[in-house]
Amino acid sequence: VYIAGQDPVAYLKRFIGRVSHLHVKDVAPVLAEKSRGKQSGIGMSHSAIGEGVNAGNIRECLTILKEFGFGGAVSLECDAGGGPVLERSLKWFGGLLDELTYASDLTLAVTEDA
């Protein structure tokens, strides 16, 4: 929605009664500047969730979903191939759920190689 040039918050408010699954992806500033409003989607962003230009929208959308009572599935898309970008995404998203006191079954287990 964001990369297609739409306002994710307004879009969610319009269709909230029809949302059964949430797909979360953040966008690197350079890619957003280059692609926003010119494409309907992007394959790779290489931005940890919470570190791109869409973080504020993600926060506001989750607030709205919590108030609505959304309990559906959430998919986090992070083009990181494992590693630190994925770990930062999980940490940020888990922290956001905690901050909003949004009950979830998200379990974060970040391990370091010895």
MOCOR-V71305 format. One record per run of one state. SS is the DSSP state (alpha for helix, beta for strand, coil for the rest). FROM is the first residue (numbers start at 0). TO is the last residue. If there is no record, write none. Layout:
SS;FROM;TO
SS;FROM;TO
This chain:
coil;0;6
alpha;7;17
coil;18;19
beta;20;23
coil;24;27
alpha;28;34
coil;35;53
alpha;54;67
coil;68;71
beta;72;75
coil;76;81
alpha;82;98
coil;99;113
